[in-house]
Amino acid sequence: MASKEEDMAEAEEEEEEEGPPPGWQSFPPQPSLPPPPTPPPPSSELGQMVCGSCRRLLSYPKGSRHVQCQCCQMINFVLEGSCFLFHL
């Protein structure tokens, strides 16, 4: 019985040394992703807008294009003052 166990152990060692299974390929490491865009420079001027989802008042640095609401996590598009008119 010891010979069967030895044969099995040798067969397992041979399988481990044969290398990867057929069809297996090694891929080179992927290049790192580019860094995220830098936020606009800090400004003392703040804009305000109302969240389009929960209607909370949001403050944001002037020049921002998108503002995320901290309450509902909605991403809001910022319209510049000349892009819209208020109707009373």
N, C-alpha and C positions, 0 to 999 in steps of 0.2 A: 504494500500500500504506500510505502514511503516513496517508491519510484513514481507512482501516479502524481503524488503531490509535487515531487521535484520536477516532473515533466510539465505540470501546470504552471509552476513558478517560472520555469524557463520560458514557456510560451508567453506568459504575461510580460516578462522582461523583454522578449524579442518584439512584442507588439509596441511596447513603450519606446523602444529604440528605433522603430521603423520611421518615425516622423509623423507629420500631420496626415489626416485621412484624405482620400482622393477628393479633389474639388476644392480643398481648402486653400485659401490664398492669404498671404500676408500683405496688408496694406500699409504704406508708409504713414507716419503720423500726419494728421491734418494740420495745416497752418493755423495759427491762432487767428481768432476773429479780430477785425479792426476795432480799435477802442470806440466806445460810444461817443456820439457828438458832444462837444463841450457845451455846457449851459451858457446862456448869455452872461456877459460880465455883470457883476453886481452893480445895481443902480439904486440911487436913492429915490427915484421916481417909481411909484406904484400905480398900477391900473386896478380897476375893480370891474367885476362882471357878476352876473347871476348864473349859477349852475343850471344847465339846461335840463337836468334830471330832478334834483331835489330842491331847486330854487334858493339855495343858500348863497350868500354874498361871498365872493372869492376875491382875494387880493393877489396880485401877481406883479413881477417886475416888468416895467415897460419894455416892449420889444419881444415879449414871449409870443409864440404862435399857438401853443397849446397849454392849457392849465388843467391839472387833475384835481378834482374835488376830493378833499380829505375825508368828507363824510360818506359819499356814495361811490367814490373811486371813478366817477365818470370823467372821461377826457373831453374837455371843452375846447372848441376852436375859438381863438380870439379874433374878433373883428376890430380893425383899426377904426378910429373915430370918423374918417372920411368915407368908410365903406357902407355906412348905414345912416338913416335919419330917424329921429324919434318923432312919432306922431302923437299929438296931444288930443 
